[in-house]
């Protein structure tokens, strides 16, 4: 079964939050759509499985035909099977260009939190839009991070195929998560892609691994 409630959220980022004490830490972004609804974008920055560091890639001046399908209006839009994005089948980037990044490390410009924080704050400053692909979540309770009423947002903002063991049920094709930052002034995109090291890049038509990550990824990853 693929991930639940897959779709794309178009919004403007407002501010960020991160709690290093969480067992499964996420980089949180408060976003707002043109209809003034609040959303929380919840981005994995560390795996609870080994190895914990994620694979990360940002691509400035990103261009691919897939951007022509992005929604014009703000808000969340559900996507049916084969309407979403797929790292492998869309050839969005070369997997070998991804870097392994810890979520936090001593020093400057060397960890995932710093890169995400830079891009999102730059997007806020330049009044850019985010196109966030992932799974929608919602609740009648207040949001646990930003405390707005009727919590809602999007998560699973990473590759959603090639999983093994307990996350195998999330496998699917054309349902990968990603962030595309659109800068109106320059009409340009910056793309952010995330994946777990345990995920295989050799998957079948259901998104299940045909080979283990160790067997497949040494051919595609640094």
N, C-alpha and C positions, 0 to 999 in steps of 0.2 A: 504493500500500500504506500503511495507517495505521501509527502508531507501534507498536512491539513491546511485548507484555506490559503492556497498559494495565490499570489497576486503581486501587484506593483502599487506602491504608494508614491504619489508625486506631492511634494510638500516643500516648505521653506524651513531650514533649521533655525532654532532660536538660541538654545544653549545646551551645554553638555554636563554630564555627571559620571563619576566613576567611583566605585567602592572596592578597594583592594582586599577587603576582609571577606568578600563573598567566596564561597566554595567554587562556584563557577562564575568568574568575573565577566562582566559585560561592560562595554562602553556605551553609555546611554545618551541619546540625543532627543531633546524635546523639539518637536516639529509642529508646524501649523499649516493647514491648507487654506485656500482662498475662502472657504466657507466658515473659517474661524473654528474649526474643530481641532482639538489637540491630539497628537499622536506621539507615542514613544517608540523610537527606533532603537532596538536592543541588539548590539553587535557583539558576538563572541570574540574574546581576545585571548582565551586560554582554554585548552581542552582538559576535561576532567580525566581523560585517559592518557596513557603514555604513548608517544612523547607529547608533552603539554603545549609546546610552542606551535603556533599556527604558520601556515604558508600564506604569504602576503604579496600582492602586486598592485601598484598604482600605475596607471597609464595616462599620461597627460596628452591632450589633443587626440583623445580616443575617437576613432571613427570605424564604424561597422554598419552594414545595412540594418542591423537589428534596431538601431536608434530610431528608424523611421516608424516603428510600431509603438513608440512611447506615447502615452496619453497626452492630449493637449490640455485638458482640465486638471485641476488639483483634486486630490483625494485618493482613496483606495479603490483599485479596480481588480476584481477577481479574474484570473486567467485559467482557461480550460487547458486540457492536455495538449501539448505541442504548441501552445501560444507563448510560453515563457522562454527563458534563456537557458542555454546549455553550454557549459564551458567547453565540452569536448566536441559536440556535434556542430556547434556554431563556429568553432575555431576562433574564439574571441581573442585568444592570446596564446603564446607558447608557454606551456607549463614549466619549461626549463627556466623561464625568466622569473619565476616566483622565488622569494627568499624566505628562509625560516627565521621568524622573529619571536623572541620572548615578549610577553605582554608588558614587562617592565624590566629595565636594566639600568645600571648606573651609567651616567654620562648622558650626552646630548645626541638626539637624532639617531637613536639606535634601537628603539623598541616600538612595538605596535601601537601602544597608547599615544606616544608622541606623534606618530605619523597620522593617526586618525584625528587627533586633536588639532593638528595643523590644518588638515584639509577641511574639517568641519568649521573651524573658526574662520578660515579664509572664505568659506562659502557664506557664512553669516555676514562677514564684512562686506562682501561683494554682492549680497542679496541674490545669491544663486539658488537654484532649485535642486532638490534631491529627487532622483528616481530610485526607489529602494525596492528590490525584488526579494521576496521571502514569504513567510507565513503570517497571516493576520492573527492577532489574538485580541480578545475583548473580555470585559467583565463589568458587572453592575457596580462593583466597588471602586473606590478611589484608586488612582494609579499609585503604586507603591514607591515610585521614584520621584515623580514630579507632582503627585497629589492632586491632579485635576480629576473631576468627577467622571465616572464611567470610563475606567481605564481601557485603552485600546492602543494598538500599535502593531509593529511588525518585527519578527525575529527570524531565525534560521537564515541569516544573511550570509550564506557561505555555500560552497558546493554541497549539493544534496543527493549525491550518488556515490557508489563505490564504498559504502559503509559495510562493516561486518558486525557480527554479534548483536548487541542490544539496539544498535541504530540501523540495522538492516531494513527494518520496516519503513524507514524514511526514504529509501532509495526510489528514484524515479528519473525519468529523462525530461528535459525541457522544464525543469523546476529548480534550477540553481539560483542561489541568492547572490546579490551584488549591489553596489551603490554606484550610480552614475551622477556626477555633479555637473549641472548645466549652468554655464556662465552666460547670461543674456548679452552682456556688453561685447563679448568676443565671439558669441555663438559657438562656443567650444565646450567639450566634455572632458572631465577627468573621471576615469573608471577605477573602482577599487574592487579587487577580487580577493576572496579568502577561502582557504580550504584547510582541512585537518591532515596531518602527515599520515594518519592511519588509513585515509581513503585511497582507494585504487583508482587510477586513471584509465584502466582497461575495463570497461563496463559493457554489459549486454543491453538489449533493447528495453529491459525493465530497470536499468540503472544498477543492477547487481554486479559485483566484481567477477570478471572472468579469470582474473589472476589476483593474487594478493598484492598489497602495496609494495612489498619487498620485491616481488617478482616483476612487477610492471614498472614501478616508478623509477627504478634505477636507470631506465632507458630514457625517461622524459624529464627527470628532475636533477638539479645539481645536488 
